[in-house]
Structure formats: structure tokens, C-alpha cells
Amino acid sequence: MDFGVVLQTNPPAARTVQLSQLAEAHGFSHVWTFDSHLLWEEPYVVHSAILAATRRVTVGPFVTNPATRDWTVTASTFATLNEMYGNRTICGIGRGDSAVRVTNGRPTTLKALRESIHVIRELGNSRAVEYNGATLQFPWSRGSKLDVWVAAYGPLALKLTGEVGDGFILQLADLDIAEWMIKTVRQAAENVGRDPDEIAFCVAAPMYIGEDTPESRAHMREQCRWFGGMVGNHVADIVAKYGVGSDVPAALTDYIAGRTGYDYNSHGKSDNDHVDFVPDEIVERFCLLGTAEEHVAKLEKLRALGVTQFAGYLQHDNKEETMRVYGETVIPALSEHVTAKQ
């Protein structure tokens, strides 16, 4: 299992770069950042600084979308970074959430998402592609390599992911929901003749290392409750489209009954003041909280479901310590367990 961190590009950018260097030093293989150009600093500019300051980590958006940038511009950015720093970029993409909603826009259609994945991937891999009636190729790009991982929740988006995604991004760590979604993506891949074992499966959720005391537990939950609110935005779209009682697990849809709205100015922030509808149980199910041993135990279960990467959100007050414990205890424990089984 690989491990990544998910950062926000808050100013100063030097702080994001510093956290990325720490992540690399502690054995994380990926550094991901949010991509909402109005809420935070432009990610791709910061990505260039991260790549320049590190030597090994793969860097990408978590996640971008087809709406806020021309697809060829997005592909050109990745191909340029690959030329500058070696093939160390990756593209996480979805229909669009905060980046489009803050401008009163809407997530793109699945058709647009599918087409954008093809265009970005072909150009990002130095290949020619048909786009708007023209055959396009970067004449300056040679040997660029780019995988495109798709973030999805709903049945049709999961189907698309299995059909065309190099990887699947699931932004929650609930075991029951993960099992259903991973099976859905794998089945969709098989249905179109793809080998599902060639798809990367990334589960992403807040990771917070803390003590096994009631006080510490309560603090960790409060620091990570924002995540249930963020996921709730996508769940609300699913309920609006499919209704309650669809194939989507009730564990994912039931908790948003008390949701009344969402302020994107508090998006992804631990002090988000309008996520009281998210119960403690959901925070525990969706996130990784507690001692190193608790993290290892849940990660073992996720790996058994087919998860190949865990990406931990660090939007809380214990970033450095959580990365340190992962580097010294959690990541080695998962590596040792793999060695023991071989």
C-alpha cells in the first residue's frame, strides 16, 4: 500500500512546500493538494515548487475538474511539469465541487468528465488526440507519462471510473461503503474487458494520531468533523438524483438528513461551524482517528478490500506529529505485514 498526504495550498506557499518535504522524509509516496483557485492559491504553481524541493514524491490535484480550465491547458501543465522534474505528476479529477460552486456553477456532466479524461490523458502522455474537431499534440512533449484517477461516489460515476479511470479515488474510509464502491468499479471494468487489477484504488480521509483517552478522542472528532460536511455535498447530489433507498448504501445517505446548507468559505477547515449535523459515528467511520495501532488495524482492513493507496487529509492541528508517527510506525507496519505474507 502506498501512502499520500492531502494538503491545502494556503499561504504562505512555503509552508505547503515544507509539509511536502516532511511527507517525503517520512516515507509518503504522494503529495496531493486541493484545487479550488478562488478558495486557495493556484495549485499548479505550488506543485512546481514542491517538485523542485523534493526528489521522489508524485504530486497532483485532489481533485481538479473539467470546468475551470481548458482541458488542453490542464494537460499542458502536467506535461510541462513532467519535462521539468521527471514523470512525477498525477491527475486526480472529478465533476467539480468547490471550484465550480463558489462561482455559482454546477458540476459537469459525466459525458464531459469522460471526454476530458481522454483528452488530458492522451496529451499528458505525449500522444495525439481529437479535440473540438482538430487533431492536437504537444510538439515539444516527449515521453511524458500521466495517470488519471477519478473521484466518484454515485453509481454512474463509479461505472465511468471502472470503464476509463487509471485509478479510483474514494474520499472516505468507511469499510462497508468502500467495499461496495470498489466492487462496483471492478465490475464496471470487467464489463468492458478491462483488468480491474490494473486500476489503482485510493481511499482518502483525515488521519489524526492521538491518545486513547475520551478527551483526546473528542478533540480528534471535532478537528475532523468538517470532512463529513464536505462528503455531504456529494451525497446530497446523489440523493437528489437517485432518491433515498437506491443502491447507494444507507450508511452514506442517511446522515445528511439534518443538513441545511453549506458555506464554501469554511470548506475543508477544522473550525467549520456548520457541520453539526455530522454525528460522531460518521466521523469515526469516515476518518482514521486514534493510536497508531488503530490506524494500522483499519488500514489492514482497507487493504484487504483492494485499496492500494491511503491518502490522509491533514486539515487539523496535529499535522507534523501525525506524519511522524506514520513514518516511524504506521507505514513500516504495513510494509512488514506485506513482507511477512510473501
VMD Tcl script that draws the C-alpha trace (Angstrom):
set ca {
  {0.00 0.00 0.00}
  {1.21 3.48 -0.90}
  {0.62 6.50 1.32}
  {-0.14 10.08 0.39}
  {-0.89 13.36 2.14}
  {-3.60 15.81 1.08}
  {-2.78 19.48 1.68}
  {-4.46 22.81 1.08}
  {-2.48 25.48 -0.74}
  {-2.99 28.11 1.94}
  {-0.46 30.94 2.04}
  {2.39 31.04 2.63}
  {3.17 28.56 -0.14}
  {6.48 27.87 1.58}
  {4.54 26.13 4.35}
  {2.90 23.76 1.85}
  {6.31 23.02 0.37}
  {7.74 22.37 3.84}
  {4.94 19.92 4.69}
  {5.57 18.17 1.36}
  {9.25 17.78 2.21}
  {8.31 16.32 5.60}
  {5.92 13.91 3.92}
  {8.68 12.69 1.61}
  {11.09 12.34 4.52}
  {8.55 10.23 6.43}
  {8.03 7.82 3.53}
  {4.87 9.10 1.85}
  {4.87 8.47 -1.90}
  {2.30 11.08 -2.97}
  {1.55 14.71 -2.20}
  {-1.92 15.83 -3.23}
  {-3.48 19.29 -2.92}
  {-6.97 20.71 -3.12}
  {-7.78 22.51 -6.39}
  {-10.10 25.48 -5.84}
  {-8.42 28.53 -7.30}
  {-10.65 31.04 -5.50}
  {-10.51 29.46 -2.05}
  {-6.77 28.73 -2.04}
  {-3.63 29.55 -4.00}
  {-3.30 28.20 -7.54}
  {-2.17 24.60 -7.00}
  {-0.07 24.02 -10.11}
  {2.24 26.93 -9.30}
  {2.75 25.45 -5.84}
  {3.19 21.98 -7.36}
  {6.20 23.25 -9.30}
  {7.77 24.47 -6.06}
  {7.02 21.15 -4.34}
  {8.58 19.17 -7.17}
  {11.65 21.40 -7.13}
  {12.09 20.91 -3.36}
  {11.61 17.13 -3.36}
  {13.12 14.21 -5.24}
  {10.74 11.27 -5.05}
  {7.10 12.12 -4.34}
  {4.45 12.16 -7.03}
  {2.36 15.36 -6.99}
  {-1.14 16.13 -8.22}
  {-4.53 17.80 -7.60}
  {-7.12 16.20 -5.32}
  {-9.08 16.81 -7.40}
  {-9.30 19.01 -10.44}
  {-12.34 19.19 -12.76}
  {-13.16 19.72 -16.45}
  {-14.87 23.09 -15.93}
  {-12.44 25.65 -14.53}
  {-9.59 25.20 -17.03}
  {-9.47 24.25 -20.69}
  {-8.58 20.56 -20.86}
  {-5.58 21.24 -23.09}
  {-4.24 23.77 -20.57}
  {-4.51 21.18 -17.80}
  {-2.71 18.60 -19.94}
  {-0.01 21.10 -20.89}
  {0.62 21.85 -17.23}
  {1.23 18.20 -16.42}
  {3.40 17.62 -19.49}
  {5.47 20.72 -18.64}
  {5.98 19.65 -15.03}
  {6.99 16.20 -16.23}
  {9.57 17.70 -18.58}
  {10.95 19.88 -15.79}
  {11.02 17.35 -12.95}
  {10.69 13.89 -14.49}
  {7.46 11.93 -14.63}
  {6.31 12.74 -11.10}
  {2.81 14.09 -11.67}
  {-0.63 12.53 -11.43}
  {-4.09 13.87 -12.23}
  {-6.98 13.38 -9.83}
  {-10.22 14.57 -11.43}
  {-13.94 14.68 -10.70}
  {-17.04 16.50 -11.89}
  {-16.28 19.58 -9.77}
  {-17.32 20.72 -6.31}
  {-15.93 23.78 -4.51}
  {-14.08 25.14 -7.55}
  {-17.31 25.44 -9.56}
  {-19.89 26.01 -6.84}
  {-18.23 29.16 -5.48}
  {-18.86 30.76 -8.90}
  {-22.50 29.58 -8.85}
  {-21.60 26.90 -11.35}
  {-22.55 23.27 -11.36}
  {-20.59 20.03 -11.60}
  {-20.00 18.94 -15.17}
  {-21.86 16.11 -16.83}
  {-20.41 12.62 -16.79}
  {-20.10 12.88 -20.57}
  {-17.86 15.93 -20.22}
  {-15.86 14.21 -17.48}
  {-15.31 11.14 -19.67}
  {-14.19 13.23 -22.63}
  {-11.88 15.40 -20.52}
  {-10.18 12.33 -19.04}
  {-9.38 11.10 -22.55}
  {-8.05 14.44 -23.79}
  {-5.95 15.15 -20.69}
  {-4.53 11.63 -20.57}
  {-3.60 11.45 -24.27}
  {-1.92 14.86 -24.36}
  {-0.34 14.27 -20.95}
  {1.24 11.11 -22.31}
  {2.72 12.89 -25.37}
  {0.11 11.40 -27.67}
  {-2.19 12.95 -30.27}
  {-5.91 13.38 -29.59}
  {-9.03 14.63 -31.33}
  {-10.40 17.75 -29.64}
  {-13.03 20.16 -30.96}
  {-12.68 18.74 -34.44}
  {-8.91 19.07 -34.57}
  {-6.05 16.62 -34.07}
  {-3.82 18.04 -31.35}
  {-0.45 17.05 -29.93}
  {2.21 18.94 -27.98}
  {5.13 19.15 -30.42}
  {7.53 19.79 -27.53}
  {6.47 16.87 -25.33}
  {8.43 13.60 -25.45}
  {7.99 10.67 -23.09}
  {5.61 12.33 -20.64}
  {3.64 9.86 -18.52}
  {0.39 10.72 -16.74}
  {-2.21 8.58 -14.99}
  {-5.71 9.96 -14.43}
  {-7.53 8.88 -11.28}
  {-11.25 9.57 -10.99}
  {-13.08 10.69 -7.85}
  {-16.60 9.27 -7.70}
  {-19.49 8.38 -5.38}
  {-22.67 7.74 -7.38}
  {-23.43 4.58 -9.38}
  {-22.97 6.12 -12.83}
  {-19.76 7.91 -11.84}
  {-18.41 4.66 -10.39}
  {-19.29 2.90 -13.65}
  {-17.39 5.55 -15.63}
  {-14.40 5.16 -13.33}
  {-14.22 1.44 -13.93}
  {-14.52 1.94 -17.67}
  {-11.87 4.64 -18.20}
  {-10.00 5.55 -14.99}
  {-6.41 4.61 -14.27}
  {-7.40 4.85 -10.62}
  {-10.39 5.37 -8.35}
  {-10.43 8.00 -5.60}
  {-12.87 7.41 -2.74}
  {-12.99 10.30 -0.31}
  {-13.99 8.45 2.86}
  {-12.69 5.45 4.80}
  {-15.89 3.67 5.80}
  {-15.26 -0.04 5.32}
  {-18.78 -1.01 4.22}
  {-19.08 1.83 1.74}
  {-15.56 1.22 0.41}
  {-16.32 -2.45 -0.18}
  {-19.46 -1.64 -2.19}
  {-17.80 1.08 -4.26}
  {-14.65 -0.89 -5.02}
  {-16.74 -3.87 -6.15}
  {-18.84 -1.57 -8.34}
  {-15.76 -0.09 -10.03}
  {-14.15 -3.50 -10.52}
  {-17.33 -4.92 -12.04}
  {-17.62 -1.98 -14.43}
  {-14.04 -2.57 -15.55}
  {-14.68 -6.27 -16.15}
  {-17.84 -5.46 -18.13}
  {-15.81 -3.56 -20.74}
  {-12.97 -6.09 -20.87}
  {-10.53 -4.27 -18.58}
  {-8.42 -5.98 -15.95}
  {-9.62 -4.45 -12.65}
  {-6.31 -5.32 -11.02}
  {-4.70 -2.66 -13.22}
  {-6.80 0.07 -11.56}
  {-5.37 1.86 -8.52}
  {-7.78 2.18 -5.59}
  {-7.16 5.19 -3.37}
  {-9.08 5.81 -0.15}
  {-8.69 9.33 1.24}
  {-9.76 10.58 4.66}
  {-8.49 12.70 7.53}
  {-5.78 10.93 9.51}
  {-5.19 12.07 13.08}
  {-2.87 10.34 15.53}
  {-3.91 10.85 19.15}
  {-4.07 9.27 22.58}
  {-6.59 6.64 23.63}
  {-8.48 8.86 26.08}
  {-12.04 10.26 25.94}
  {-10.72 13.83 25.85}
  {-8.32 13.13 23.01}
  {-10.98 11.22 21.08}
  {-13.45 14.09 21.37}
  {-10.83 16.56 20.19}
  {-9.88 14.45 17.18}
  {-13.53 14.16 16.16}
  {-14.05 17.91 16.38}
  {-10.94 18.55 14.32}
  {-12.16 16.20 11.57}
  {-15.94 16.76 11.62}
  {-15.56 19.10 8.64}
  {-14.91 16.04 6.46}
  {-18.42 14.69 6.94}
  {-19.74 18.06 5.80}
  {-17.57 18.02 2.70}
  {-18.62 14.49 1.77}
  {-22.22 15.52 2.47}
  {-22.16 17.87 -0.52}
  {-21.60 14.94 -2.87}
  {-24.08 12.77 -1.00}
  {-26.75 15.47 -1.35}
  {-26.26 15.36 -5.13}
  {-26.62 11.57 -5.10}
  {-29.83 11.69 -3.03}
  {-31.23 14.39 -5.31}
  {-30.54 12.22 -8.37}
  {-31.33 8.73 -7.10}
  {-33.50 9.34 -4.05}
  {-33.39 7.58 -0.71}
  {-33.45 3.78 -0.89}
  {-31.35 3.46 -4.05}
  {-28.42 1.09 -4.50}
  {-26.22 3.59 -2.66}
  {-25.57 2.30 0.90}
  {-27.77 3.86 3.58}
  {-24.65 4.42 5.69}
  {-23.66 7.06 3.13}
  {-27.03 8.76 2.61}
  {-28.86 8.70 5.94}
  {-26.68 11.08 7.91}
  {-27.34 14.13 5.69}
  {-31.00 14.31 6.70}
  {-30.15 17.19 9.05}
  {-28.03 19.06 6.52}
  {-29.39 22.57 5.89}
  {-26.71 24.16 3.71}
  {-23.01 24.65 3.21}
  {-20.66 27.65 3.23}
  {-17.69 27.07 0.96}
  {-15.74 29.77 2.77}
  {-15.29 27.14 5.51}
  {-14.65 24.28 3.08}
  {-12.07 21.81 4.38}
  {-11.43 23.76 7.59}
  {-11.31 22.20 11.05}
  {-13.20 25.19 12.50}
  {-16.11 24.75 10.08}
  {-19.14 25.95 12.06}
  {-21.99 24.39 10.07}
  {-21.29 20.66 10.27}
  {-23.15 19.94 13.50}
  {-25.40 17.57 11.54}
  {-22.44 15.16 11.19}
  {-22.68 12.68 14.12}
  {-19.68 11.26 15.97}
  {-20.32 7.83 14.45}
  {-19.89 9.18 10.92}
  {-16.66 10.98 11.85}
  {-15.27 7.74 13.25}
  {-16.40 5.68 10.26}
  {-15.25 8.11 7.59}
  {-11.87 9.03 9.14}
  {-8.80 7.37 10.68}
  {-8.52 8.51 14.28}
  {-6.69 7.27 17.36}
  {-3.48 5.47 18.16}
  {-1.02 4.14 15.62}
  {-2.32 0.64 16.33}
  {-5.87 1.69 15.49}
  {-4.72 3.22 12.22}
  {-2.79 0.08 11.26}
  {-5.79 -2.14 12.04}
  {-8.17 -0.12 9.84}
  {-5.64 0.21 7.04}
  {-5.17 -3.57 7.04}
  {-8.92 -3.96 6.52}
  {-8.92 -1.39 3.71}
  {-6.01 -3.12 2.01}
  {-7.90 -6.43 2.21}
  {-10.71 -4.74 0.26}
  {-8.27 -3.89 -2.53}
  {-7.14 -0.40 -1.53}
  {-3.69 0.33 -2.98}
  {-3.17 3.83 -1.56}
  {-4.32 5.67 1.54}
  {-4.17 9.47 1.25}
  {-4.52 11.29 4.54}
  {-6.02 14.76 4.83}
  {-4.05 16.98 7.20}
  {-6.53 19.81 7.80}
  {-6.17 19.76 11.57}
  {-3.86 20.90 14.38}
  {-1.57 17.86 14.52}
  {-0.01 17.67 11.06}
  {3.66 17.11 11.86}
  {3.10 14.63 14.67}
  {0.67 12.58 12.60}
  {3.16 12.38 9.72}
  {5.97 11.49 12.12}
  {4.04 8.58 13.66}
  {3.03 7.37 10.21}
  {6.64 7.47 9.07}
  {8.02 5.74 12.15}
  {5.22 3.27 12.91}
  {2.23 3.02 10.57}
  {3.92 2.85 7.15}
  {6.62 0.39 8.32}
  {3.95 -1.79 9.98}
  {2.02 -2.11 6.73}
  {5.24 -2.86 4.86}
  {6.28 -5.51 7.39}
  {2.90 -7.21 7.16}
  {3.26 -7.47 3.40}
  {6.75 -8.98 3.74}
  {5.53 -11.48 6.32}
  {2.76 -12.70 4.00}
  {5.03 -13.20 0.99}
}
mol new
graphics top color blue
foreach p $ca { graphics top sphere $p radius 0.5 }
foreach p [lrange $ca 0 end-1] q [lrange $ca 1 end] { graphics top cylinder $p $q radius 0.2 }
display resetview
